[in-house]
Amino acid sequence: MKFDRKTVDMLAGMPDEKLGALAALLAASKGLTRDGGIKPDSARKLKEVMRNLSDGDIERISELIEIYKNN
């Protein structure tokens, strides 16, 4: 998944249940487990943070993802 403004907007627009399921899937793919998805209040806060990311924030996150993938 490419991490760009389009992706952030798509994630921020997901229903809470789908965002929670995706978060659980991503965590499980990295060896972390989380039962029950995420709480509605946490989903709301996460969406708020995503909606407030600047283009510079997104660029830096993308750089960090690439560094992580290459290590």
N, C-alpha and C positions, 0 to 999 in steps of 0.2 A: 504494500500500500504506500503510495507516494504521499508524503505529508506536506500539503500545501493549503492555501486558503480554501480551495474547493473542498478538500477533505475535512478540514476543520468545520466548515459550514455544514457539511453533510452530517458529521458526527453530532454537532450541536443541535441539529434539527431532528435527530432520532427520538422516537418514543423512549421513555425511561427504561422500559423492559428490554428493548433491543440494545440500548447503550450498555445496560448492565450485562446482558448476555455476551456482547462483544468484549467488554472488559474482562469478564471471566474467561473467555476463550483465549484472549491475548495473554492473560496471566498464566493460564494452564500451559500455553505453548512455551513459556519460559520457566516452567517447573513450579509455579506458584499455584496454590489452590484457594478458591474462594467460593463458598456455598451461598446461594441465594442472590447472586447479582449484587447490585448496589442499592442502598436506601434511596427513596425518592428525594430526600433533602440533599443527599450527596450528589445525586444526578443533577439536580437543579444547580448546585454550586459548581459542578464540573462544567456544565453547559455555559454558565455565566463566565467562567474563566476562559473557556474556548472562544466565546464571542468577543472577549476583550483582548485577545492576542493581537499584537501588532504584526505587520509583515516581517519586521526584524526578528520578533520572537519566533515566528514560524520558521524563518530561515535558519536561525540558530538551533532550533529543535531538529530540523532536518539534518544539519551538520552533525549533531550529536548522535542521531540515529545511524548515520553512515559510519561514524567512528565506532560505535558499538557493534554494528554488523561486521566490521572488518577486524575486530579483535576476538 
